[in-house]
Amino acid sequence: MPDTEIADRRDAVCVVGAGASGLAAVKNLREQGFEVDCYERETGVGGAWNWRHDRSPVSAGTHLISSRPLTEFPDFPMPDTWPDYPRHSQVLSYLERYAEHFGVTGDVWFGTEVVRAVPVGDGRWDVTTRSTGGGSEERIQRYAGLVVANGHNWSPAKPEIPGDFRGQVIHSAAYKDPAQLRGKRVLVIGGGNTGCDIAVEAAQQAATVWHSTRRGYWLTPKYVLGRPADQITDRLSRFKIPFPVRRWLHRRILALTTGDLTRYGLPVPDHRPYESHPVVNSQLPYYLGHGRITPVPDVTAFDGKSVALADGTRIEPDLVITATGYRPRFDFLDPELIDTDPAGRPDLHLNAFARKHATLAVVGLLQPDAGLFPLAHWQSVAVARWLRLRVDDPARAAAVQQKESARPLASWSRRRMVPSPRHWFEVDHLDYLRAVDGLLREMEPAR
């Protein structure tokens, strides 16, 4: 294989992905004076929210589960005329307008994927790209920094269920329209937000609906006292009410709104409130109460036309939808670069900064209890200022890095969560923002 010429982009930074996190990274890097090349394998911005692309997990009925004020970028508000929970097409148009407003689109190479990124010394990176439109020609360019924003909700995590099933089995990523459910006997596997949303849509379209969950969850309504529930929780947090009191209040609110879901046949939660990612759905109890959704335990095996359940019973669905989440994938990086463990979980400070490579960062690898966009914004602000500090004041940058590396995990991430891959990147949004603010203060010029 002949040597490929390497084009040196000198002080430019490479960003992988033009979803919400990638757009924020490009914008904030530019504000710190960096030239940026952003590579996006699809043909438009938006990432997971760009429902026009096959890899998007968005379906026709997808809406935000975090309310508009807690989802919007802090420097680019959503229109006040929009609903509390905008639909997916509105979110995509919002991201498109964000890119246009800040002039980000001109820095994005669409239809181009990053196939390899390797460190080459002195904090620099050789990034290999190729077109997704066909052909095998590759191009290598050298950058001063690498910011990864390729998302973590596009590679389906499929459950390993023994046996063979004669019906249809799809992951929720392949569910796009309620017409796929019409008149069928449907089994939905998974008790997260996606599984609950699909079960509710199936209750309106399918002949029969079973909803299989491994454990019980604390089901939060979308509205409390006429306001989006996350806004109530956010205010309680900002008032610095002690965490045990907030947990007690959360239990009381659920008792008055959602009530005791075990009376419908759902299992008792095996964890306390705030120890799992919020499941926000006001309609699931309604359809459970009307008998349109039948809760069932975990699936143990497929057997021809039937599905065996953990309680020994069997059901015969036509369609099985596995709403079992996604796995983070960084195929273009050696796993050691981000200290990935055998299970696939990377070890990053603030879920953003690589511990062994000061010019490598990941933006958007978070699962907050509110909207992701504000956190991705401040993450990318911190990354951009960090890279600028390394250029302008290397000695101070080294001191900041040494101090940050000693910060305990408990300062920015919840320590007690349900032990599952779903909660690898779970953070309390206010605690996390305080931690990022602390880093930004550390990087302020000395007075």
Stockholm file with secondary structure:
# STOCKHOLM 1.0

chainA/1-447         MPDTEIADRRDAVCVVGAGASGLAAVKNLREQGFEVDCYERETGVGGAWNWRHDRSPVSAGTHLISSRPLTEFPDFPMPDTWPDYPRHSQVLSYLERYAEHFGVTGDVWFGTEVVRAVPVGDGRWDVTTRSTGGGSEERIQRYAGLVVANGHNWSPAKPEIPGDFRGQVIHSAAYKDPAQLRGKRVLVIGGGNTGCDIAVEAAQQAATVWHSTRRGYWLTPKYVLGRPADQITDRLSRFKIPFPVRRWLHRRILALTTGDLTRYGLPVPDHRPYESHPVVNSQLPYYLGHGRITPVPDVTAFDGKSVALADGTRIEPDLVITATGYRPRFDFLDPELIDTDPAGRPDLHLNAFARKHATLAVVGLLQPDAGLFPLAHWQSVAVARWLRLRVDDPARAAAVQQKESARPLASWSRRRMVPSPRHWFEVDHLDYLRAVDGLLREMEPAR
#=GR chainA/1-447 SS CCCCCEEECTTCEEEECCSHHHHHHHHHHHHTTCCEEEEESSSSSCGGGCTTSTTCCCCTTCBCSSCGGGTSBTTBCCCTTSCSSCBHHHHHHHHHHHHHHTTCGGGEEETEEEEEEEECSTTCEEEEEEETTSCCCEEEEEESEEEECCCSSSSBCCCCCCSCBSSEEEEGGGCCCGGGTTTCEEEEECCSHHHHHHHHHHHHHCSEEEEECSSBCCEECSEETTEEHHHHHHHHHHTTCCHHHHHHHHHHHHHHTTCCGGGGTCCCBSSCTTSSCCEECSSHHHHHHTTSSEEECCEEEEEBTEEEETTSCEECCSEEEECCCBCCCCTTSCGGGGTCCTTSCCCEETTTEESSCTTEEECSCCEESSCSHHHHHHHHHHHHHHHHHHHHCHHHHHHHHHHHHTSCGGGTSCSCCCSSGGGTTEECHHHHHHHHHHHHHHTSCCC
#=GC SS_cons         CCCCCEEECTTCEEEECCSHHHHHHHHHHHHTTCCEEEEESSSSSCGGGCTTSTTCCCCTTCBCSSCGGGTSBTTBCCCTTSCSSCBHHHHHHHHHHHHHHTTCGGGEEETEEEEEEEECSTTCEEEEEEETTSCCCEEEEEESEEEECCCSSSSBCCCCCCSCBSSEEEEGGGCCCGGGTTTCEEEEECCSHHHHHHHHHHHHHCSEEEEECSSBCCEECSEETTEEHHHHHHHHHHTTCCHHHHHHHHHHHHHHTTCCGGGGTCCCBSSCTTSSCCEECSSHHHHHHTTSSEEECCEEEEEBTEEEETTSCEECCSEEEECCCBCCCCTTSCGGGGTCCTTSCCCEETTTEESSCTTEEECSCCEESSCSHHHHHHHHHHHHHHHHHHHHCHHHHHHHHHHHHTSCGGGTSCSCCCSSGGGTTEECHHHHHHHHHHHHHHTSCCC
//
